[in-house]
Amino acid sequence: MIYAIATTDQQLAHHFSKAEIFTFYNEQQEVIAVYKNPILGVSGCSAKRLLVDLLQKMACDVVIVRKIGEKTLGRLLDAGFKVEQGNTRHSSQELLTAARLQKHSLTSPDQGVKKNSGCCSSH
């Protein structure tokens, strides 16, 4: 299993799409790769596809987030990723352990944060 944690300032980012970096871990909780968020500074809804592409390129199985928009969550779920919700106060090891135990699985787009307006009205 490959896990990705969306991080900012070396902790779980408050919002998935605004994370500074994505850190990838293997089953032994070892860092295998670190990437800057490919959509920072990129406008438009198609930018979210860059995140999905990065996760697929890394053969990621589980994405760990704090908050995520319902449309972005739907895209991740549709692409076959498992999504786990974590706590910003937890260490990466605590987040990975909770994700492995599937303590806070997000399994439906409606578990994401609703957006009142803007683009991305379809996945």
C-alpha positions in Angstrom: 0.0 0.0 0.0 1.1 3.5 -0.9 -0.2 6.3 1.3 -0.2 10.1 0.4 -0.5 12.8 3.0 -1.4 16.3 2.0 0.9 18.5 4.1 1.6 22.1 4.9 4.3 23.2 7.4 5.1 19.5 8.1 1.6 18.7 9.3 -1.6 17.5 7.7 -2.9 20.4 5.5 -6.2 21.9 6.5 -7.5 21.7 3.0 -6.4 19.0 0.5 -6.2 21.2 -2.7 -4.2 23.9 -0.9 -1.6 21.6 0.6 2.0 22.7 0.0 3.4 19.2 -0.6 2.3 15.6 -0.9 4.4 13.1 1.0 4.2 9.4 -0.1 4.8 6.6 2.3 5.1 2.8 2.0 3.5 0.2 4.2 6.5 0.5 6.6 5.7 4.2 7.1 8.9 5.2 5.3 8.9 8.3 3.1 9.3 7.2 -0.6 8.7 10.5 -2.3 7.8 14.1 -1.7 6.2 16.3 -4.4 5.2 20.0 -4.4 1.5 20.4 -5.0 1.2 20.6 -8.8 -1.8 22.8 -8.7 -0.6 25.6 -6.5 -0.6 28.8 -8.6 -2.6 27.0 -11.4 -6.2 28.3 -11.9 -9.1 26.6 -13.3 -11.0 23.4 -12.5 -8.9 21.2 -14.8 -5.9 21.8 -12.4 -7.5 19.2 -10.0 -6.8 16.6 -12.6 -3.0 17.2 -12.1 -3.4 16.0 -8.5 -5.2 12.8 -9.6 -2.5 12.3 -12.2 0.3 12.7 -9.5 -1.5 10.2 -7.2 -1.9 7.7 -10.1 1.8 8.1 -11.2 2.9 7.3 -7.6 0.5 4.2 -7.6 -1.1 5.6 -4.5 -3.7 3.5 -2.7 -4.8 5.8 0.2 -5.0 9.6 0.4 -5.0 11.2 3.8 -6.8 14.5 4.1 -8.3 16.9 6.7 -10.9 18.8 4.6 -11.6 18.2 1.0 -14.3 19.5 -1.4 -17.1 17.2 -2.3 -16.3 17.4 -6.0 -12.6 16.7 -5.5 -13.5 13.9 -3.1 -15.7 12.4 -5.8 -12.9 12.6 -8.3 -10.6 10.7 -6.0 -13.2 8.1 -5.2 -14.1 7.7 -8.9 -10.4 7.2 -9.7 -10.3 4.3 -7.2 -8.4 5.9 -4.3 -9.4 5.2 -0.7 -9.6 8.5 1.2 -9.1 8.7 5.0 -9.8 11.8 7.1 -7.1 12.7 9.6 -6.5 15.2 12.4 -4.1 18.1 11.9 -2.7 17.6 15.5 -1.6 14.0 14.7 1.9 13.0 13.5 2.4 11.4 10.2 2.9 8.0 12.0 -0.5 8.5 13.8 -2.2 9.4 10.5 -0.7 6.4 8.7 -1.7 4.0 11.5 -5.3 5.4 11.6 -5.5 5.2 7.8 -4.3 1.5 7.8 -7.1 0.8 10.3 -9.6 2.7 8.2 -10.7 4.7 11.2 -12.2 7.6 9.3 -12.9 6.5 5.8 -14.6 9.0 3.4 -16.6 6.8 1.0 -19.1 9.2 -0.6 -18.6 12.7 -2.2 -21.3 14.2 0.1 -18.8 13.7 3.0 -16.7 16.5 1.5 -17.1 20.2 2.0 -19.9 21.7 -0.2 -18.9 24.6 -2.5 -21.6 27.2 -3.0 -20.5 28.5 -6.4 -17.7 28.3 -9.0 -16.6 25.8 -11.4 -16.1 22.0 -11.2 -19.8 21.3 -11.3 -19.1 17.8 -12.8 -16.3 15.3 -12.4 
